[in-house]
Amino acid sequence: MKIKYIFFYLCALILCTTSCDDFLDITPDGQVKRDPLLSTPEGIEDALYGVYSQMRSTSLYGQELHFSAIEIMAHTMYCKGGNTAIEALGRYEYTHSAVQDLFEGIWTEMYKNISNVNSILNASLISGADVDRYPYNIYKGEALGLRAFMHFDLMRLFAEQITVNPDAEGIPYATEFSLNTPEFEKLSKNYEHVLNDLLEAERLLANENEYVNTSLFMKDRQIHFNLYAVKATLARVYLTMGNKEKALEYAKDVIENSGYTLKDKIEVRNDVAGVLSVKEAIFGIYHAGFYSNVSPKLQQMIDRSSLYPRDDFKETYETNVPGLDYRVEAYFTTESFGNELRDRLRKLTDIYELQNMASKRPAHLILGINMIRLPEMYYIVAECLLDSDYDAAVEYFDEVLKHRGIDPLAGRTENNLLTQEAINEERFKEFIGEGQTFFNMKRQNLEIESYDSKTTYQPAKGTYVVPIPDIEIENRN
């Protein structure tokens, strides 16, 4: 949707846990004015909570960009029941009306939320001289990081891979809360904006740890776009750009300094089942109702909408793998459907909700969606070191293997050398259902094998680049 039209929807924004429904106001003459809500620290905090709340919508990370559409596009998941829309998405038929509606929703909802972020960034409290002073540095750092994060995912969907086409067209990068519509720009310019926002967020959040637990807003930093969420996103962005030196630098920083550690193999089960991983979640979105999104798709057996893991998923986990991969039992279950046994992805299903025992859930667990987890940083380091320091690459790669129950590569025969393909396989096994596989394959311009292994989709623009929604183009004419 054309961005200037999005602003007229902002009055309906529901802010998380507050009654501040109308924190922005559009005046009759078309001039944007900011509500007094944004003139106080409490108002800024409420507005940021509202941004996080919008990120969990089903069009965004509450469903489509986490365990549904983006996984169907990667052929990690599919529907058995003859759903023509899901089948069209899996064939990358972007002109199919239901598929168009899906991506129009993603485009519209993301830009609406980016507009919300820009309204916060334009508030006088965090755009003036006091921006380097606590708490305004924290507010602005989080907002800049979120703006970059959301734009980056739009770029990964709606633009070409920059290492494949450095001159590719990008998307509008919205930096102002205004009725002026940003123009489309080169993808390289998009990346400049993303890096500028993230690097400034890194600077502003540098002393974040000094203030942890000093206020309600500074508690549970996992559900805020915190300093190490910024650094982990920088590692993602630099890797996507092909800058392995900088990706390595930031991924190692997160591993060594974030305070998060890899969970042990016996802790894998239920670790991300509707809750943030206690040890590994660098950033997640609080979502008390996530189970209601997950259950119809991944738990219930509704043929025309339920999703199932690709047919050969067990082979990936078990073929020529020494040791016992604890993720197989932790991530999947086999259930009866009439006379048929069906494998299901159980990984994200809240077991306490499933068993009607929500009141017994341990109080320290945070309900929500895991957005960035620590193992990704180990895979990034291994990939970046693969050609320059093989032994070090194996060392980082082996850390994840050992924490999942698999024998390390070090000490195995030469037939088990670390390769890019091995890293990709581990990424698949670790992050199935978390919206990462499609982007990882696109970054490397890989072929995509269909869920039933009958079709191979070539790494063409028509596969990896979702067309800009028609409504955006029409509204510009």
N, C-alpha and C positions, 0 to 999 in steps of 0.2 A: 504494500500500500504506500502511496506517495507520502513522504514523511510529514508534510505539512497537514495532511488530513488526520494523521495519527493524533495530533495534539487535542483534537476535539473529543477524543476518547478518554483523556487523562482525568476528567472530572469524576470518572467512575472507578478510579484506582482504589482498591481496598488495601489499606496498610495493615501489615501484620500486627495483631494484638492491640491495635489502637482504634479510636473512632475518628481518626483524621482522614475522612473520605475525600475531602476536597482541598488537598494541600497546594494545588495549582488552580489558577482561575484564568479563563479567557474573557477579556472584556468585549463589549459589543462592537467596538470599532476595530477589532482584530488585533489589538496590541496585547502582548503577553505581559501579565503582571504576576509576581510571585506572592503567594499567600504569606501572611505573617508567621505561619508555622515554621517556615525556613529561617526565621530570624532568631531562633533560640537553639542551643545545643540539643535540647530534647526533641525539637522539631526535626533537626537534621538526622538524629538517630532514628526517629520514627520513619522518616522518608527512606533511609537506607534499609531499614527492615522491610519496607514496602517493596524495594527493588529485589531483595532476596526472595520475598514472597512471590513476586511475579515470575522469577526464574524457575519456580517449581510448577508452573502451569503445564498441562498435558501437551501443549504445542511445543514446549521447550524441554527442559531437563527433567520434568516430572514424568515424561513418557517418551515422546518422539525422538529426542536427541540423547536418550539414555539407553533404553532397552527395547524400543520398538522400531520406528522407521529406520533409524541409522544402522540398526543391527540387521534388519531385512535387506538393506542395501549392501551390507557386507556378506550376506548369505550365511551368517552365523545362526540366524533364526528364520523360520518360515511358518506358514499356516497350512494345515492339512485340509481345510474345509472348503476349498474352492472359492476363496474370497478374491474377486476379480481385481479389486483395488490393491490388495497386498501383492497379488501376482504381477500386476502391472508395475508396481514399485520395484519388485525384484528383477524385472526385465528392463528397468530404467526407462520406462515409457512415460516420460515427463509430460507428454501432452494429454495423458489420460485425465479426465476431469477430476476424479477423486484425488489423484496424485497432485494435480495443480492446486487443489484446495488445501491439501496438506502443507505444501511448501509456502503457499500464500499465508497460511496461519503462522508458520515459523517465522517468515520474513516480517510480518506485521507485528507479532507479539514481541519479537526481539527488538525491533526499532522503537516500539512503544516504550519498552523498558530502558533502552538507551536514552530516550528522551527524558525519562524519569531521572536517570543518572545525571544528565546534563543540567536539569533544573537544580539539582543539589550542588553541582560544581559551580553554577552561576550564582548561587546564594552569596550574599555579601560576607557572611561569616567565614566562608572558606575560600573566598576569592580575593581577600584583602591582605593587608600587611601582616596579620596575625596567623597566616596559614602555616608557618613553621612552628607554631606554639601548640602544645597539647591542650585540648583534644582535637583541634582543627586539622592538624597534620594527619591524624589518624583518619578522620572523616574523608579528607580529600584523597589520601592514599588509597583507601578502600574504593572510593568512587572511581578514581582513575583506573585502578586495576580491573574493576568490573567492566568499565567501558571498553577497555582493550580486550578483555576475555570474550565478551559477547561479539564484538566486531570480528575478532579472529575466527570464531566458529562460523560466522556468516561468510567470511572469506573462504574458509575451507569447504563450504558447501557450494557457494554460488560463483566462485571464480576458479580459474585453472590453478594447478600447482605451479608455484613461481619458479622452481628449478627446471620445470619442463618448458615453460614459456615466460621468460623474464619480462617480456613486454605485454603481458596479459592485461586485459581490462579488469578493474576491480569493482568495488561497490562504493556507495556513498559512505563516507566516514563522518558521522554526525558529532560535532564538538560543541554545538550551541543549542540551547533551548530557545528556539526561534521559529517563526512562521516561514522563514526562508528555508527552502529545501536544498540540502547539500547536493552538489553535482556528483555524478559518477567520476571516478578518477582511476588512474593506473594502479594496478595491484602493488607495484613497488612503492607507491605513495601510501597506500593503505598500511603496508608494513612499517613505513617510517612513523606513521601515527601510532601504531600499536607499540612499537619500541619506545617512542617518546613517552607515551602514557605509562608504560610499565616501568621504565627507568626512573621517571619522576615519582611514581608510587613507591618504588624501592627506596628512594632517598627519603621520602616523607615518613615511611614506616620503619626506618632504620632503628629507632629507639623504642619501638613498640613494646618490647619485653619489659621495659621499666614500669609500664602502667597496667600490666595484666592483673586482673582481679581487683583493680582499684575502683571499679564501678561495674554496674550491671552490664553495660555495653562492652566492657573489656573482659568479660568472662567468656568461656567457651569459644576461644578464638578460632577453633576449627570451623565454625559456621560463619566466619567473617573472611573477607578476602584479605588475609593476613600477609605479613612479610614473606613467609616462605611459600604461600600460594603465588605471590608475585614472582618469586625466583623460579619456582617450578614451571610457571607459565612462560617465563623467559626461556627456560630450557626447551620447552615445546616449540616455541616460536623460532628460536635460532636453529633447532634441528630441522624444522620444516623449511627454513630458508637455505639450508645446506651449510650453515656456519657451525661446523662441529666443534671448533675450538671454544666458542662462546657457550654452546649447548653443554659441553663437557664441564666448563667452569661452573655454570649455574646448577647443573644436576649434582655435581660433587658437593657444592655448598649446601644444598638441601640435605643430602645424605649425612654430611658431617656435622652440621650445625643446627638443624631444625629441632632436634630432640626427639624425633619420631624414629622408631625402629621397626624392623621386619618382625611380624608376628611369628611365633613358633608354629610348626606344622600341626600340632594338636589344637591350635587356636584358630585354624582356618574355618572350621565349620561354624556357620551362622555369624561370622564376623562382619559381613556386610548385608545381612538379612534384614533390610529395612532400617538399619542403624548405621551410624558412621563407625568405621573401623577405629577402635580405641587407639591402636598403636600406629596405624598406617595412613589415616585420613589427614592429609595436609589441608584440604579444603573440602567442605561438603555443605549442602543446603538443608537446613532444618525443615522437616516436612512430616508433621504428625499424621497426615492422611495418605502417605505414600502407599501403604498397603492397598488402599482402595483403587489405586491405579495399577498396581502390580497384579493383584489377584485375578481380575478377569482375563488378563493376557497370559500370565505365566503359571497360574495355579489352577484356575477352573478349566474345564474342558468344554469350551464352546467352539464348535468346529469352525465357524466362519470368522472367528476373531482370535482364538487362542494361538499362541506361538510356541514352537517346539525347536529344540536345537537341531542343527544340521545332521543329516543321517549318519555321517562318519565321525562324529565328534569324539567317540570313545577311542577310536584308532589313534587320534592325535595325542591323547593323553597316555595311551598304554603301549603303543607299538615301539619296540626297541628302547624302552625307557627303564633303566635299572633303578630299583627302589619302588616305593609305593607312593604315588602321587595322591596326597590327601585331598586335593581339589576335586577329584572325581566324585567321591562320596559327599563332599561338602557342597558342591555346586549343583549336583543332579540327583534326581530320584526317578524311579520307575513306578508308574501307577497303572492300575487296571482300568480299561475303558471297554466295557462289554467283555468280549472274549480276547481283546487286544491289549498288549502291554505297550505303554508309551513312555518314552523318556521325557522328562520335564526339567527345565532350569529352575532349581529351587533356591538358587544363590541369593536372590533379592527378597524372598518372601519372609516377612516378619513371622517367626515361629510363635511368638506370644499372641499375636492377633489370630493366627491360623488355629491355635488351640483354645481360643477364647480365654486367654490368661494374661491379658495386657496388664492387669494390676500387679502381676508377679514379675514384670520386667525389671531388671536391676536399675536402680535410679541413676547410675552413672552413664548409662547408654543414651546416646542422642539419636532420636528418630530422624531419619533423613536419607539423603542421596549423596553417595560418595562421588565427588567430582575429580579430585586429584589424589592418587594414592602413591605411597613411597616406592613400590616396586618399579613404577614407570621410570623413576630417576635412575635406578640400577640398570635398566635396559638401555636408557639413553647413554649412560657412561660406557657400557659394554660396546654399543654400536660405535660410539665416537672413538674408542680406543682400538677397535678391531684391527685396523690397518697399521696403526702406529705403535701400539704396545699390547701385543696379543696376550701375554701372560696376565697383565693387569686387567684386560677385558674379561678373561676367563674368571679371574678372581671375583669381580663384581657380579658376573653372570651366575657364578656358582653360589653366591650368597642367597639369591632367591631360590635356586634349586634346593639347597639344603633346608631352607625354611618352608619348603612345600613337600619334603619327604623324598626328594629325588637325589640319587647319588651325584656328587659333583663331577664335572667334566675332567678336572685335574686328576690325573692318575688313570683315566680310561685309555683305551686303545686309540690309535690315530684315526680310526674310523668315526670317532666321536669328536672331531674338531669343531670348535666354535665357528659358526658361519652366520651371515645375515639371515639366512633362512631359519636357522635354529633360534635366533633372537625373535624373529617374527612368530614362530610357532609358540614360544613361551609367552609372548605378548597376547596372542590369541587365547591361550589356555588361562592366563591370569585374568584377562579383562573381558571375557565373553559376557555379554549383557550389559556392559557399561559404556557403550557408545564410542569405543576407541578404534576398533579394527578397521572400519571403512577409511578413516582418516589416515591410519598408518599405511594402508595399502595405496591410497591415493598419493601420499607423500613419496612413495617409492615407484609409482607408476606401474603397479603390478597387475597381472591378470587376476580376475576374480572367478573362482570356480563355483558353480551353483551348488546349492545345499544338497542336491541329489547327485552331484558329480557328473551330470549329463551335458552341461553346457559350460563353456568357458567364455567369459566376457572380456574383451580386449580393453586395455587401458586407454580408451579413446575419450575425447572430450564429451561425447554423448553419454558416456557412462559416469564419469567422475565429476562433471560440472552440471549442477542443477540450473536450469534457465531462470533468469530473473522473472518473478511473477508478472503475468500479463497486466494486472491492475496497476503495477508500478509504472510500466511503460505507457499504458493508456493515459494515466493521469498526468503524465509529463507532456503529452501532445496537445 
